[in-house]
Amino acid sequence: MTGPGRGFSYGRLALAALGAATAVLLLTAVVVAVLRPTGVWGLLVALGGVVGAIAAMATVSGRMTRRAFGDDESHPDS
């Protein structure tokens, strides 16, 4: 099939995006546990983890949506 009905699921999209964010946050927790940063450095590592989780969610959801609905650049109205 070539249309939007190629198996797109909001549930699968949500689980994949949350799974990617969870993986990044778990990695951040391991880094904090191993390095034991203090003060401002700990805050920066935690903030980097949150930004990384948001970026992972955006990347996964963008790729899944693009795969399901196709690329907008091929559409004549874009």
Residue pairs with C-beta under 8 A, 6 or more apart in sequence:
2 70
4 68
4 69
6 67
6 68
7 68
8 64
8 65
8 68
8 69
12 64
13 61
13 64
13 65
16 60
16 61
16 64
17 56
17 57
17 60
17 61
18 57
19 60
20 53
20 56
20 57
20 59
20 60
21 53
21 54
21 56
21 57
22 53
23 56
24 49
24 52
24 53
24 55
24 56
25 49
25 50
25 53
27 49
27 52
28 45
28 46
28 48
28 49
28 52
28 53
29 49
31 45
31 49
32 42
32 45
32 46
35 45
37 44
37 45
72 78
